[in-house]
């Protein structure tokens, strides 16, 4: 009886191995064949991105399909950018799609560039390529590379305030990102600080919001009398401009200063 059990177990084992071998042989094989070919944007493409046009189409990326041999399968495409000349050492994903083109908005392209460490408000050389994969990441193939020029805009913090006025670099306008961002100190919720070049004898005001249009947001603001009325200690180089809006007037020498408004200690200082 024991010998019968041994023979039966051995037979089942052989049958299992045989079935597994058949499964492997019958499994469809997919192999990389031809890489995608990037068509646009080419190296003559140049763009200056702006917050005001963030919903506009910056460029449409177009490529020829990648080819894979074997059972027909879905090919996923990844648009990647990287700093020119780095051979995509740190590629940044711009978008994913199964199509062979993708219209990128200004906001999408700008976000990728900022996240990729490209310098804001300066012209950058950007390498772009297409990566094709089967499934999530299998059998990657890479297209040719083009290098275009892009100037990303600064993405402000939602918590920031803003400085506008003749004493600031942008003057009394919101056009073209002229306003000065006045952000919270990292890790704080009530202390604002910025390094800004102030012009002697001129005025400015602190604004609480920004609608990112040339018209700006003139409604909610804090002026000199707002803070003096709350008992803040205000730096002696900042006085009431007496201009009808009670703006701050900077009386120190023209130059780079660190403006700090501490709403905990109730102080406004210039260093």
C-alpha positions in Angstrom: 0.0 0.0 0.0 2.9 2.3 0.9 4.4 1.8 -2.5 1.1 2.7 -4.2 1.1 6.0 -2.3 4.7 6.7 -3.3 3.9 6.0 -7.0 0.8 8.2 -6.9 2.7 11.1 -5.3 5.4 10.8 -7.9 2.9 10.8 -10.7 1.2 14.0 -9.4 4.6 15.7 -9.1 5.5 14.9 -12.7 2.1 16.1 -13.9 2.5 19.4 -12.0 5.9 20.1 -13.5 4.6 19.2 -17.0 1.7 21.6 -16.6 4.0 24.4 -15.4 6.3 23.9 -18.3 3.4 24.1 -20.7 2.2 27.3 -19.0 5.6 28.9 -19.5 5.8 27.8 -23.2 2.3 29.1 -23.9 2.9 32.4 -22.1 2.9 35.3 -24.7 6.3 36.9 -25.2 6.6 40.6 -25.7 9.9 42.2 -26.8 10.9 45.8 -27.4 11.3 46.6 -31.1 11.3 50.2 -32.1 11.6 53.2 -29.8 9.1 56.2 -30.1 10.2 59.1 -32.2 9.7 62.6 -30.8 8.4 65.0 -33.4 7.5 68.2 -31.5 8.5 70.4 -29.8 11.8 70.7 -31.5 14.9 72.5 -30.5 13.7 75.8 -32.0 10.9 76.0 -29.5 11.1 78.8 -26.9 8.5 80.0 -24.4 8.1 82.4 -21.5 5.5 81.0 -19.1 3.3 83.2 -17.0 0.7 82.8 -14.2 -1.8 84.9 -16.1 -1.8 82.4 -19.0 -1.6 79.2 -17.0 -4.7 77.6 -18.6 -3.4 78.2 -22.1 -1.7 75.5 -24.2 2.1 75.9 -23.9 2.9 73.3 -26.5 1.6 70.0 -28.0 4.0 67.1 -27.7 3.8 64.7 -30.6 5.6 61.5 -31.3 5.5 58.4 -33.5 4.4 55.2 -31.8 6.8 52.8 -30.2 6.7 49.2 -31.5 6.7 46.0 -29.5 6.9 42.5 -30.9 4.6 39.7 -29.7 1.0 39.7 -28.4 -0.7 43.0 -28.9 -0.7 45.1 -25.7 -1.3 48.6 -24.4 1.7 50.9 -24.6 2.0 53.7 -22.1 3.9 56.9 -22.9 5.7 59.2 -20.4 6.8 62.7 -21.3 10.0 63.5 -19.5 12.1 66.6 -19.1 15.5 67.1 -17.7 18.2 69.7 -17.4 20.0 70.1 -20.7 23.2 68.1 -20.9 22.6 65.9 -17.9 21.5 62.9 -19.9 18.3 62.7 -17.8 20.2 62.0 -14.6 17.1 63.2 -12.7 14.2 63.0 -15.2 10.9 64.8 -14.3 7.6 63.3 -15.4 5.4 65.9 -17.2 2.5 63.7 -18.2 1.4 60.1 -18.9 -0.9 59.0 -21.8 -1.7 56.1 -24.1 -2.1 58.4 -27.0 0.7 59.6 -29.3 0.3 63.3 -28.5 -0.4 65.5 -25.5 -1.3 69.1 -25.3 0.5 70.6 -22.2 -1.0 73.6 -20.5 1.3 76.4 -19.2 0.6 75.3 -15.6 1.5 71.7 -16.4 4.8 72.5 -18.0 5.6 75.2 -15.4 5.0 72.7 -12.6 7.3 70.1 -14.1 10.1 72.7 -14.6 9.8 74.1 -11.0 9.7 70.6 -9.5 12.7 69.7 -11.6 14.8 72.5 -10.1 14.8 74.8 -13.1 15.5 78.4 -12.3 12.4 80.6 -12.0 12.1 83.8 -14.0 15.2 82.8 -16.0 15.8 81.2 -19.4 16.5 77.5 -19.0 17.7 74.9 -21.5 15.3 71.9 -21.2 15.8 68.4 -22.7 12.6 66.5 -23.6 12.0 62.9 -24.5 9.3 60.2 -24.7 9.6 57.0 -22.7 7.4 54.1 -23.7 6.6 51.2 -21.4 4.4 48.1 -21.4 2.1 48.1 -18.4 3.4 50.3 -15.6 7.1 50.0 -16.3 8.0 47.1 -18.4 10.4 47.1 -21.4 11.2 50.8 -21.5 12.2 52.4 -24.8 13.4 56.1 -25.1 12.9 58.5 -28.0 15.3 61.0 -29.5 15.9 64.2 -27.5 15.2 67.8 -28.4 16.4 70.8 -26.3 14.1 73.8 -26.0 14.2 77.0 -24.1 11.7 77.9 -21.3 11.3 80.5 -18.6 9.2 79.3 -15.7 7.3 81.6 -13.4 7.4 81.6 -9.7 4.7 79.6 -7.9 3.8 81.6 -4.8 2.6 80.2 -1.5 -1.1 80.4 -0.8 -0.3 82.0 2.6 1.8 84.8 1.2 1.0 88.5 1.5 2.3 91.1 -1.1 4.1 94.4 -1.2 3.3 97.0 -3.8 4.4 100.6 -4.1 6.9 103.0 -5.4 9.4 102.0 -2.7 9.4 98.4 -4.1 11.1 97.2 -7.3 7.7 96.8 -9.1 6.2 100.2 -8.3 2.5 100.7 -8.0 1.5 97.9 -10.4 0.6 94.2 -10.4 1.4 93.7 -14.1 4.0 91.2 -15.1 4.6 89.8 -11.6 5.8 93.2 -10.5 4.5 92.8 -7.0 6.9 91.5 -4.2 5.9 88.3 -2.5 5.9 88.6 1.3 5.9 85.0 2.6 5.5 83.5 6.0 8.7 82.5 7.7 9.1 78.7 7.3 7.6 77.0 10.3 5.7 80.1 11.4 2.1 81.1 11.0 2.2 84.8 12.1 5.6 86.1 11.0 6.2 87.4 7.5 9.7 88.3 6.1 11.3 89.2 2.8 14.5 90.6 1.5 13.6 93.5 -0.9 15.3 96.5 -2.4 13.6 99.6 -1.0 13.8 103.0 -2.6 14.4 105.9 -0.2 11.6 108.4 0.2 8.9 106.3 -1.5 5.8 104.5 -0.2 4.4 101.0 -0.2 1.6 99.0 1.3 1.0 95.3 2.3 -1.7 93.5 0.5 -3.3 90.3 1.8 -4.2 88.6 -1.5 -3.3 88.4 -5.2 -5.6 87.5 -8.1 -2.6 87.3 -10.5 -3.9 89.7 -13.1 -2.6 93.0 -14.2 -5.4 94.7 -12.3 -4.2 93.2 -9.0 -6.1 92.9 -5.8 -6.4 96.4 -4.2 -9.1 95.5 -1.7 -7.7 93.8 1.4 -4.5 95.5 2.7 -2.7 96.7 5.8 -1.2 100.2 6.0 0.8 102.1 8.5 -2.2 103.2 10.7 -3.5 99.6 10.8 -0.4 98.5 12.6 0.1 101.6 14.7 -3.5 101.4 15.8 -2.9 97.9 17.1 0.1 99.1 19.1 2.9 97.6 17.0 6.4 98.8 17.5 7.4 100.1 14.0 11.0 100.6 12.8 12.0 104.3 12.8 12.8 104.1 9.1 9.2 103.5 8.3 6.7 106.3 8.8 3.2 107.3 7.8 3.4 108.5 4.2 0.4 110.9 4.9 -0.7 110.4 1.3 -4.4 109.8 2.0 -4.0 106.1 2.1 -1.7 106.1 5.1 0.9 103.9 3.3 4.3 103.1 4.7 7.0 105.5 3.7 10.6 104.2 3.7 13.0 106.9 4.9 16.3 104.9 5.0 18.9 104.7 2.2 18.0 102.9 -1.0 19.2 99.3 -0.8 18.4 95.7 0.0 16.6 95.4 3.4 15.0 92.6 5.3 11.5 93.6 6.2 9.9 91.5 9.0 6.4 91.8 10.4 6.1 89.7 13.6 2.4 89.4 14.5 3.3 87.6 17.7 5.7 90.1 19.1 3.8 92.9 17.4 6.9 94.4 15.8 7.8 95.7 12.3 11.6 95.7 11.7 14.1 96.5 9.0 17.6 95.0 9.0 
